[in-house]
Amino acid sequence: MPKLLQKPRVIARYQRDLLTKLLPACTTLQQAQRELSWIQKELPREQWEQACTQRGCNLMPLQYILGNQPFGSVNIKCRPGVLIPRNDTEEWCGELVDLFHGSDTFSVLDMCTGSGCIALYVATELSNVTVLGGDISQDCISLANENIDLNKDIIKGKISVDSMDLFQPLAGEKKFDVVVSNPPYIPTRELDKQEEVEESVRLYEPRLALEGDLPVFKALVTYHIIPSQCKIFMLEIGSREQGQYTRSLLNELWVVGLRLDSAFRPRNVIGFRTDIKSSIKRKVMSKITELL
Ligand SMILES: C[S@@+](CC[C@H](N)C(=O)[O-])C[C@H]1O[C@@H](n2cnc3c(N)ncnc32)[C@H](O)[C@@H]1O
């Protein structure tokens, strides 16, 4: 057979071999095809085979292999040691910035900033904001700083990151108008169960970013939300119980409720003080699905 006619078949076999390597990490053939197209788009040809092995045989998350993940209009550099930003988080960041388009200048604390994705989402969408991201992990602080640099051309507000421990009171009596956080909230009993947490997450993502429960929410309220004199907070949660517990820590000056995500799961506990402007009060209320 002439060589020219063999070529498409060789290419098809090569593609099929790469897909076969990827399949163990993917739930459907379509997902494997999608992941292969990203690998082939973003990595040089000589890395395709190794990338498919890392993903399919070693179950490494694709974002660590490609080295990045889009988050709104922000490009987030990803590497092991720092949590990969999730679509669930991106979804509520969109709702968060909706509240503040056209508002007065305000300040935000993003506690547990990780890659800096939430802080960067806010600072690239809004010019009237100063955001501080805090994290206990030096790997996170370094990567968040790299992500600020990577996105500097699209940042409209002010943004910085600093080392902070969520279980310590805020240093220097700092004040913030808004406190946001996607803290570690997976209880220890769930973290080691296969049916609760994907294997690739347990194998590669830092336990420090995942493991936590009610004490985390107590620390956020007592060391950050109350002392910063903030007026609004929005925290990611893993269960209704975490939202109800947060409500129990606040007095009647606060309206507190749950926000459900697009899959109708409780995804955030949102709170605002009753003395905020009624225009913003209405907007925040519109994000709350159920009052607590
Ligand atoms: C669920 S990750 C969120 C990362 C990022 N905000 C996001 O949404 O992708 C939780 C983060 O909390 C940080 N963390 C864990 N314990 C902490 C503590 N005691 N003080 C401050 N940050 C902490 C972890 O390093 C991790 O970056």
The ligand as an SDF file (V2000), in Angstrom:
LIG
                    3D

 27 29  0  0  0  0  0  0  0  0999 V2000
  -10.7540   25.3280   49.7540 C   0  0  0  0  0  0  0  0  0  0  0  0
   -9.1830   26.1130   49.5780 S   0  0  0  0  0  0  0  0  0  0  0  0
   -9.6970   27.5980   48.7400 C   0  0  0  0  0  0  0  0  0  0  0  0
   -8.6620   28.2030   47.8530 C   0  0  0  0  0  0  0  0  0  0  0  0
   -9.2240   29.2890   46.9290 C   0  0  0  0  0  0  0  0  0  0  0  0
   -9.8150   30.3680   47.6710 N   0  0  0  0  0  0  0  0  0  0  0  0
  -10.2390   28.6930   45.9720 C   0  0  0  0  0  0  0  0  0  0  0  0
  -11.4290   28.9940   46.0870 O   0  0  0  0  0  0  0  0  0  0  0  0
   -9.8380   27.9150   45.0930 O   0  0  0  0  0  0  0  0  0  0  0  0
   -8.8420   26.5840   51.2290 C   0  0  0  0  0  0  0  0  0  0  0  0
   -7.5680   27.3700   51.4620 C   0  0  0  0  0  0  0  0  0  0  0  0
   -7.4710   27.5880   52.8710 O   0  0  0  0  0  0  0  0  0  0  0  0
   -6.1090   27.6150   53.2380 C   0  0  0  0  0  0  0  0  0  0  0  0
   -6.0140   27.3820   54.6870 N   0  0  0  0  0  0  0  0  0  0  0  0
   -6.1010   26.2210   55.3730 C   0  0  0  0  0  0  0  0  0  0  0  0
   -5.9660   26.4240   56.6870 N   0  0  0  0  0  0  0  0  0  0  0  0
   -5.8000   27.7600   56.8460 C   0  0  0  0  0  0  0  0  0  0  0  0
   -5.5990   28.5990   57.9840 C   0  0  0  0  0  0  0  0  0  0  0  0
   -5.5340   28.0960   59.2220 N   0  0  0  0  0  0  0  0  0  0  0  0
   -5.4730   29.9140   57.7910 N   0  0  0  0  0  0  0  0  0  0  0  0
   -5.5240   30.4440   56.5370 C   0  0  0  0  0  0  0  0  0  0  0  0
   -5.6790   29.7100   55.4310 N   0  0  0  0  0  0  0  0  0  0  0  0
   -5.8270   28.3750   55.5660 C   0  0  0  0  0  0  0  0  0  0  0  0
   -5.4850   26.5410   52.3770 C   0  0  0  0  0  0  0  0  0  0  0  0
   -4.1020   26.7470   52.2510 O   0  0  0  0  0  0  0  0  0  0  0  0
   -6.2510   26.7100   51.0710 C   0  0  0  0  0  0  0  0  0  0  0  0
   -5.5640   27.5390   50.1910 O   0  0  0  0  0  0  0  0  0  0  0  0
  1  2  1  0
  2  3  1  0
  2 10  1  0
  3  4  1  0
  4  5  1  0
  5  6  1  0
  5  7  1  0
  7  8  2  0
  7  9  1  0
 10 11  1  0
 11 12  1  0
 11 26  1  0
 12 13  1  0
 13 14  1  0
 13 24  1  0
 14 15  1  0
 14 23  1  0
 15 16  2  0
 16 17  1  0
 17 18  1  0
 17 23  2  0
 18 19  1  0
 18 20  2  0
 20 21  1  0
 21 22  2  0
 22 23  1  0
 24 25  1  0
 24 26  1  0
 26 27  1  0
M  CHG  2   2   1   9  -1
M  END
$$$$
